[in-house]
Each structure stands twice: as C-alpha cells, then as structure tokens.
Amino acid sequence: MVTEIKTKPTTSWVDTPPRGPVLRHWSMRLINRLPWLDKLAQPLQDGLAKFFGAPGSSTYKAKDLLNGTWLGHPLHPLLVVLPLGCWTSSLLLDIAWMADKEKGTARAADLTLWAGITGAGAAAVTGATNWVDTDGPERRTGTMHALLNGGTLVLQLASALLRKTGRRNAAIALSSTGYALSLYSAYLGGELSFSDAIMVNRVAPEGGSDDFVPVMNVNELEPGKLTRVEVAGVPAVLLKDGERIYAIAATCSHMGGPLDKGEYKDGVVYCPWHNSGFHMCDGSVANSPAVYAQPTFAVRVRNGKIELRRQEHA
C-alpha cells in the first residue's frame, strides 16, 4: 500500500517576504498576495515600451531625459520632494487655519496644495519611466506605489476643488487622508530604492586594483568581440577595434546585467537585459535606462599580455 504524502507548494525565496520589521513584512506579504498587480502592470509596461521605441528614436530620447542620463543621476528622486514638501506645508497651514481662521493662512494652504499637485504630475512621469524596466516583485511593488500615489493625487485634487466651494473642513479631511497615503507610498518608494536597488549604481561596490593587472594574452583577443576578463576580482569587458583596445566594467550600472553578453554596434555596447547603452571608448552612457557611466580601465600591452588598471571611481 502506497500512502500519498501531501506537501505544500514551495514558495520561491523571491516571493518570500522578509521576517522583519513588522511593517516591511506585512507590506511585502500584502503585495505578494495581489496577483492582479501583475495583470495590471504587464499591459502598462508593454504600452510604455512601445511608446518609447528603440534607442536613438525621438521618443526614446525623451525616455533618456526623464530617466536623468543628462544629469548622471535618476531624476525621479529630485522631483518627489516637491509634492511631499508642498503637501506637508499645506497640512501644517491647515492646522494653523483651524486655530486662527485667518484668510491669509487659508490662501497659503491652498497655494501649497496646488503646487504639490503640479509637482506630483512631474514625479509620476519620471517614476513611470524608471518603472517600465522592472519585473518580478519590484514591478509589483512599483505598481502598488503608483496606485497609492494616484489615489493620493485624486484626494488632493478633490480637496483643492472643495476649497473653492468653501467646504474647507471636508477638504482638509480629504487632503489629510491623502497625505497619510503618500507617507505609506513613500515607504514603498524607499523599499524600491534601498531594498530592491532600483536605479542605484550597481558597479559602485566593485573595487579594483591601482596597479596594472595582466588579464589575457593579446593574441587571444578577437577583434570586434566582447570578451569578459577578471581584473583583481572585478569583471571587465574588452573590445579590440582596429589597433585600439577598450575596457569598461562588465557589470551594467543599471541592473547588473552582463555587458559581455550584449551587442556591440557603432562604438556602443548594449546590455542584454534592458538595452542600456554605453560608449566603449570612455564608459559614458549612450542611452537609458542606465544613468551612471561604466568605470573604465587603462589598457596596456606588455610582454604579449593585456594589462588593465581601473581609472576612476564608480
């Protein structure tokens, strides 16, 4: 007689929420139990990807602008302070108005509320541009983050309109609720940035030798072929173009993709994961989603060996 043993389905570590602290555990557990977030996210991502098109197109250049390639830093974090700062000011001014009923205080509260609404639009556009290149749990967290921000914006806009009709007490209740939602959404934004490492510099932790390190025989390097080597424990990608040999970090600064597995075209290497482009000659960003340049290596040939030395900080 064979007894069937029933076992629970195994949950991947990717979808297992952290044990603590309590807020983080229950936040991630909630998001993991909302499969409809993926169903909502997929068509939105597909639509945005289709809109932006391929690197080099005019719409993709807009993506580069919104991601912050021109700044060398993601643009979204710079803009999120506008709605949060303005709505904090509006909340404090509303509290002051409830104490003194001054018209000037009310006007100031209304002005900062509208300023926050305007700033929220700019933050939303840049946030969506960062989010389009995520997947898995990070995509679900980003979708929840966006929905909460959208709900906050609706509440704040409704509050602003109610203020124009003189229903200030109801308006303050709505904006206060919206502010509470924005704080939790900001928490999820921090989760994306600091826990999931979205839009951080993935090569920043990598070190490198200050001395030249031999990595391979020069006669083994095929012209035009991306070749991965190790430089004192740091991965680099080599490319021979004519008589010149170039070397940059092999770990994509965007999400850690292997550049040596990517495509090289017209002086630019494209990451196989999200199509971030980098100039092989100096590591600079050719197109987003990456915003941080790749560290470069000085190259020399001595005694038939290619030797590399890291040149700058990430």
Backbone hydrogen bonds, N-H to C=O, Kabsch-Sander energy under -0.5 kcal/mol:
donor,donor_aa,acceptor,acceptor_aa,energy
3,T,1,M,-0.6
4,E,2,V,-0.6
6,K,4,E,-0.7
12,S,10,T,-0.5
15,D,12,S,-1.0
16,T,13,W,-1.2
25,H,21,P,-2.6
26,W,22,V,-2.6
27,S,23,L,-2.1
28,M,24,R,-2.3
29,R,25,H,-2.1
30,L,26,W,-2.2
31,I,27,S,-2.2
32,N,28,M,-2.3
33,R,29,R,-0.9
33,R,30,L,-0.8
34,L,31,I,-1.5
37,L,34,L,-2.0
38,D,35,P,-1.0
39,K,35,P,-1.2
40,L,36,W,-1.9
41,A,37,L,-2.3
42,Q,38,D,-2.5
44,L,40,L,-1.0
45,Q,41,A,-3.0
46,D,42,Q,-2.7
47,G,43,P,-2.3
48,L,44,L,-2.4
49,A,45,Q,-3.0
50,K,46,D,-2.2
51,F,47,G,-2.1
52,F,48,L,-2.6
53,G,49,A,-1.9
57,S,54,A,-2.0
61,K,57,S,-1.9
62,A,58,S,-1.1
63,K,59,T,-1.4
64,D,60,Y,-2.4
65,L,61,K,-2.1
66,L,62,A,-2.5
67,N,63,K,-2.5
68,G,64,D,-1.6
69,T,64,D,-2.1
71,L,68,G,-1.0
72,G,68,G,-1.4
73,H,68,G,-1.4
75,L,67,N,-1.1
78,L,75,L,-0.8
79,L,75,L,-1.0
79,L,76,H,-1.0
80,V,76,H,-1.7
81,V,77,P,-0.5
82,L,79,L,-1.4
84,L,80,V,-1.5
85,G,81,V,-2.4
86,C,82,L,-2.5
87,W,83,P,-2.8
88,T,84,L,-1.8
89,S,85,G,-2.0
90,S,86,C,-2.5
91,L,87,W,-2.2
92,L,88,T,-2.2
93,L,89,S,-2.5
94,D,90,S,-2.4
95,I,91,L,-2.0
96,A,92,L,-2.1
97,W,93,L,-2.5
98,M,94,D,-2.1
99,A,95,I,-0.8
99,A,96,A,-0.7
100,D,96,A,-1.8
101,K,97,W,-3.4
106,A,102,E,-1.7
107,R,103,K,-2.6
108,A,104,G,-2.1
109,A,105,T,-2.2
110,D,106,A,-2.4
111,L,107,R,-2.5
112,T,108,A,-2.3
113,L,109,A,-1.7
114,W,110,D,-2.3
115,A,111,L,-2.1
116,G,112,T,-2.0
117,I,113,L,-1.9
118,T,114,W,-2.2
119,G,115,A,-2.4
120,A,116,G,-2.2
121,G,117,I,-1.3
122,A,118,T,-1.3
123,A,119,G,-2.2
124,A,120,A,-2.3
125,V,121,G,-1.8
126,T,122,A,-1.9
127,G,123,A,-2.3
128,A,124,A,-2.4
129,T,125,V,-1.5
130,N,126,T,-1.7
131,W,127,G,-2.3
132,V,128,A,-1.6
133,D,130,N,-1.0
134,T,131,W,-1.9
138,E,135,D,-0.8
139,R,135,D,-0.7
139,R,136,G,-0.6
140,R,136,G,-1.7
141,T,137,P,-2.8
142,G,138,E,-2.5
143,T,139,R,-2.2
144,M,140,R,-2.4
145,H,141,T,-2.6
146,A,142,G,-2.2
147,L,143,T,-2.4
148,L,144,M,-2.5
149,N,145,H,-2.0
150,G,146,A,-2.6
151,G,147,L,-2.5
152,T,148,L,-2.5
153,L,149,N,-2.4
154,V,150,G,-2.1
155,L,151,G,-2.2
156,Q,152,T,-2.6
157,L,153,L,-2.4
158,A,154,V,-2.5
159,S,155,L,-2.2
160,A,156,Q,-2.2
161,L,157,L,-2.0
162,L,158,A,-2.3
163,R,159,S,-1.9
164,K,160,A,-0.9
165,T,161,L,-0.7
165,T,162,L,-0.9
166,G,163,R,-1.0
167,R,162,L,-1.8
168,R,166,G,-1.6
171,A,167,R,-1.9
172,I,168,R,-2.8
173,A,169,N,-1.8
174,L,170,A,-2.0
175,S,171,A,-2.6
176,S,172,I,-2.3
177,T,173,A,-1.8
178,G,174,L,-2.5
179,Y,175,S,-2.2
180,A,176,S,-2.0
181,L,177,T,-2.1
182,S,178,G,-2.2
183,L,179,Y,-1.6
184,Y,180,A,-1.6
185,S,181,L,-2.5
186,A,182,S,-2.4
187,Y,183,L,-1.6
188,L,184,Y,-1.9
189,G,185,S,-2.1
190,G,186,A,-2.1
191,E,187,Y,-1.8
192,L,188,L,-2.2
193,S,189,G,-2.0
194,F,190,G,-3.1
195,S,190,G,-0.6
195,S,191,E,-1.4
196,D,191,E,-2.4
198,I,192,L,-2.7
200,V,197,A,-0.9
202,R,200,V,-0.9
202,R,253,S,-2.2
204,A,201,N,-1.2
206,E,203,V,-1.1
213,V,308,L,-2.6
215,V,306,I,-3.0
216,M,306,I,-0.9
218,V,304,G,-2.4
220,E,217,N,-1.6
221,L,218,V,-1.1
222,E,220,E,-0.7
224,G,240,K,-2.6
225,K,222,E,-1.6
227,T,238,L,-2.1
229,V,236,A,-2.6
231,V,234,V,-3.2
232,A,230,E,-0.6
234,V,231,V,-1.4
236,A,229,V,-2.7
237,V,248,I,-2.9
238,L,227,T,-3.4
239,L,246,Y,-1.9
240,K,222,E,-0.5
241,D,239,L,-0.6
241,D,244,R,-2.7
242,G,240,K,-0.5
244,R,241,D,-1.8
246,Y,239,L,-2.9
248,I,237,V,-1.7
249,A,295,P,-2.3
250,A,235,P,-1.9
251,T,235,P,-0.5
252,C,250,A,-0.6
252,C,257,G,-3.1
256,G,252,C,-1.8
259,L,250,A,-2.9
259,L,257,G,-0.9
261,K,258,P,-1.7
262,G,259,L,-1.8
263,E,270,Y,-1.5
265,K,268,V,-2.9
268,V,265,K,-1.8
269,V,278,F,-2.7
270,Y,263,E,-3.1
271,C,276,S,-2.9
275,N,271,C,-1.5
277,G,287,N,-1.7
278,F,269,V,-2.1
279,H,284,S,-2.8
280,M,267,G,-2.1
282,D,279,H,-0.6
283,G,279,H,-2.7
286,A,277,G,-3.0
287,N,277,G,-1.4
294,Q,283,G,-2.9
297,F,247,A,-2.2
298,A,309,R,-3.4
300,R,307,E,-2.2
302,R,300,R,-0.5
302,R,305,K,-2.5
305,K,302,R,-1.8
306,I,216,M,-3.2
307,E,300,R,-3.4
307,E,305,K,-0.5
308,L,213,V,-2.4
309,R,298,A,-1.6
310,R,209,S,-1.1
311,Q,296,T,-2.4
312,E,296,T,-0.6
